[in-house]
Amino acid sequence: MRRQSMKTVWTTILCALAACGGPPVAADGASNHAAAGSVAPADPSWAQAPRAPRTVPMPDPAEFPDPHLREALGRLAEALPRDTTNVRYEQRAGPQGVAVLRAVSVGSAPGSGVVSVVWADARTVGVHGERSFADFVRDRGWMVSPPPDSDLVAIADAACFEGMGALRAAQVIQGATLRIVAHLFEPPGPGRQVVIEIAGSGPERITHAAL
């Protein structure tokens, strides 16, 4: 009697699962489990459909004829929000012979939807780049002989802060670790103090403090 009762309970449970889209149930009320205690194979129909590959508009060859530059801009745009459908690409001259590349998600709120890198020696530098800002500074010999403070801050802004001109008023302190002390402008508030430290090896270290 108890055995019959348990079979009735399991049949009821399995039928309820089938009604909710659960594992298939055989005509005799048994589940499709291979053995007691085993787990039924996953039904592929339950799985969520795979996410479609992301596509962003590529730079116009007429505007950016250099294929390496176009490729760099296309990679940069991958860092924009996933729902981006319209991208504006920008290239402008920066200090010390570098260029600043930006990808802008058209229609985004002010202060968002912008990513940037420094373009130097046909390679990208920065948070979204092939090389870190710290590597770039060391390779240029700026640990020993840095450029003017305003130039170094402008490059740091493009490499580490999306090139929106928010990093200002720097003080560069030389030593075993190069320190860039700057003001990160964030309207309508007062912003923050930012310290970028570059040691003899490894990536840059960035810390923030309230003003």
PLY file of the C-alpha trace (Angstrom):
ply
format ascii 1.0
element vertex 211
property float x
property float y
property float z
element edge 210
property int vertex1
property int vertex2
end_header
0.00 0.00 0.00
2.78 2.41 0.90
4.61 1.58 -2.32
1.47 2.28 -4.35
0.94 5.56 -2.47
4.52 6.77 -3.18
4.12 5.95 -6.85
0.94 8.03 -6.94
2.75 10.99 -5.30
5.65 10.86 -7.78
3.26 10.57 -10.71
1.41 13.68 -9.50
4.68 15.64 -9.13
6.02 14.63 -12.54
2.73 15.46 -14.24
2.81 18.91 -12.61
6.35 19.45 -13.88
5.32 18.47 -17.38
2.44 20.96 -17.27
4.91 23.73 -16.30
7.30 22.91 -19.11
9.46 20.61 -17.01
11.15 17.36 -18.07
9.08 15.11 -20.39
6.98 12.49 -18.64
6.32 9.05 -20.16
2.79 7.76 -20.74
2.97 5.47 -17.69
3.75 8.42 -15.45
7.47 7.64 -15.13
10.03 10.35 -15.75
12.74 10.05 -18.36
15.42 9.56 -15.68
17.81 6.76 -16.57
17.87 5.49 -12.99
16.62 6.41 -9.57
18.43 9.50 -8.29
19.84 10.44 -11.72
19.27 13.80 -13.35
17.46 14.09 -16.66
19.50 15.55 -19.53
18.87 19.23 -20.06
16.27 19.98 -22.69
17.91 22.37 -25.21
14.57 24.07 -25.71
14.80 25.41 -22.15
18.10 27.18 -22.76
18.06 30.85 -23.54
18.83 31.65 -27.17
22.50 32.62 -27.65
23.21 36.33 -27.61
23.65 37.79 -31.08
27.18 38.97 -31.87
27.65 42.64 -31.21
28.03 44.89 -34.23
28.97 48.56 -34.16
29.31 50.88 -37.17
32.91 50.94 -38.37
34.84 54.14 -39.18
34.44 55.56 -42.67
37.54 54.79 -44.81
37.11 58.15 -46.52
37.51 59.91 -43.17
40.12 57.53 -41.75
42.16 56.12 -44.66
44.78 54.41 -42.46
43.54 50.79 -42.01
45.45 50.36 -38.73
43.82 53.48 -37.34
40.37 52.30 -38.45
40.94 48.96 -36.76
42.01 50.72 -33.55
38.90 52.90 -33.61
36.67 49.88 -34.21
38.21 48.07 -31.22
37.75 51.18 -29.11
34.03 51.33 -29.95
33.61 47.85 -28.45
34.05 49.49 -25.04
30.91 51.61 -25.53
27.58 50.56 -23.95
26.21 47.40 -25.57
23.06 49.13 -26.80
25.09 51.62 -28.88
23.89 51.78 -32.48
25.30 55.09 -33.71
28.98 55.92 -33.19
30.91 59.08 -33.95
34.66 58.61 -34.32
37.13 61.39 -33.59
40.85 61.91 -34.04
42.61 65.02 -32.81
46.20 66.05 -32.35
47.58 65.80 -28.82
50.78 67.04 -27.21
54.20 65.47 -27.65
53.38 64.10 -31.11
50.52 61.81 -30.04
46.92 61.73 -31.22
43.78 61.25 -29.18
41.18 58.81 -30.52
37.61 58.86 -29.25
34.47 56.85 -29.93
31.23 58.56 -28.93
27.85 56.91 -28.54
25.60 59.43 -30.28
22.63 60.41 -28.15
24.15 59.43 -24.80
23.75 61.68 -21.79
26.43 64.36 -21.37
29.50 62.96 -19.65
28.75 59.37 -20.67
29.04 57.22 -23.77
32.60 58.34 -24.54
35.76 56.20 -24.62
39.26 57.27 -25.63
42.83 56.13 -26.11
46.13 57.74 -26.99
47.46 56.82 -30.44
51.26 56.74 -30.61
53.67 54.73 -32.76
50.68 52.98 -34.43
49.56 51.53 -31.08
46.86 52.46 -28.59
47.65 53.54 -25.05
45.36 53.67 -22.04
42.58 51.87 -20.21
41.12 50.62 -23.51
44.48 50.35 -25.30
47.16 47.82 -26.10
49.64 49.42 -23.70
49.23 50.96 -20.28
49.82 54.63 -19.64
52.64 53.64 -17.28
54.43 51.62 -19.99
54.12 54.56 -22.37
55.60 57.00 -19.83
58.54 54.69 -19.11
59.20 54.02 -22.81
59.34 57.75 -23.48
61.91 58.28 -20.73
59.53 60.55 -18.84
60.34 58.98 -15.47
63.64 60.86 -15.67
62.76 63.79 -17.89
59.00 64.37 -18.04
57.39 66.79 -20.50
55.63 69.96 -19.33
53.01 69.25 -16.69
50.14 70.35 -18.94
51.23 67.92 -21.69
51.54 65.00 -19.28
48.10 65.70 -17.81
46.47 65.99 -21.24
47.87 62.59 -22.22
46.85 61.06 -18.88
43.35 62.47 -19.37
43.02 60.76 -22.76
44.59 57.49 -21.60
42.88 57.09 -18.22
39.84 59.41 -18.09
38.18 59.13 -21.54
39.72 62.33 -22.91
36.97 64.70 -21.83
39.33 67.39 -20.53
38.32 66.80 -16.94
41.84 66.34 -15.55
43.46 69.69 -14.76
45.90 71.67 -12.61
48.63 69.07 -12.24
51.71 68.92 -10.11
54.29 66.37 -11.27
56.61 65.02 -8.59
59.67 63.09 -9.72
61.40 60.33 -7.84
61.60 56.53 -7.86
57.84 56.79 -8.46
56.52 59.49 -10.75
53.47 61.12 -9.17
50.92 63.24 -11.02
48.65 65.13 -8.63
45.69 66.64 -10.44
42.13 67.90 -10.06
39.43 65.82 -11.71
36.73 68.33 -12.63
33.20 66.93 -12.10
30.45 69.56 -12.43
28.23 70.53 -10.73
30.28 69.33 -7.72
33.82 70.37 -6.80
35.36 67.22 -8.25
38.12 65.10 -6.74
41.85 65.08 -6.28
43.47 62.35 -8.38
46.94 60.94 -7.85
48.50 58.85 -10.62
51.60 56.94 -9.52
53.99 55.26 -11.94
56.73 53.05 -10.55
59.65 51.38 -12.32
57.43 48.52 -13.49
53.78 47.51 -13.59
50.67 49.51 -14.41
49.86 52.96 -13.11
48.12 53.25 -9.73
45.29 55.77 -9.49
43.81 56.97 -6.20
41.05 59.49 -5.55
40.38 61.82 -2.61
37.66 64.35 -1.88
38.59 68.01 -2.21
0 1
1 2
2 3
3 4
4 5
5 6
6 7
7 8
8 9
9 10
10 11
11 12
12 13
13 14
14 15
15 16
16 17
17 18
18 19
19 20
20 21
21 22
22 23
23 24
24 25
25 26
26 27
27 28
28 29
29 30
30 31
31 32
32 33
33 34
34 35
35 36
36 37
37 38
38 39
39 40
40 41
41 42
42 43
43 44
44 45
45 46
46 47
47 48
48 49
49 50
50 51
51 52
52 53
53 54
54 55
55 56
56 57
57 58
58 59
59 60
60 61
61 62
62 63
63 64
64 65
65 66
66 67
67 68
68 69
69 70
70 71
71 72
72 73
73 74
74 75
75 76
76 77
77 78
78 79
79 80
80 81
81 82
82 83
83 84
84 85
85 86
86 87
87 88
88 89
89 90
90 91
91 92
92 93
93 94
94 95
95 96
96 97
97 98
98 99
99 100
100 101
101 102
102 103
103 104
104 105
105 106
106 107
107 108
108 109
109 110
110 111
111 112
112 113
113 114
114 115
115 116
116 117
117 118
118 119
119 120
120 121
121 122
122 123
123 124
124 125
125 126
126 127
127 128
128 129
129 130
130 131
131 132
132 133
133 134
134 135
135 136
136 137
137 138
138 139
139 140
140 141
141 142
142 143
143 144
144 145
145 146
146 147
147 148
148 149
149 150
150 151
151 152
152 153
153 154
154 155
155 156
156 157
157 158
158 159
159 160
160 161
161 162
162 163
163 164
164 165
165 166
166 167
167 168
168 169
169 170
170 171
171 172
172 173
173 174
174 175
175 176
176 177
177 178
178 179
179 180
180 181
181 182
182 183
183 184
184 185
185 186
186 187
187 188
188 189
189 190
190 191
191 192
192 193
193 194
194 195
195 196
196 197
197 198
198 199
199 200
200 201
201 202
202 203
203 204
204 205
205 206
206 207
207 208
208 209
209 210
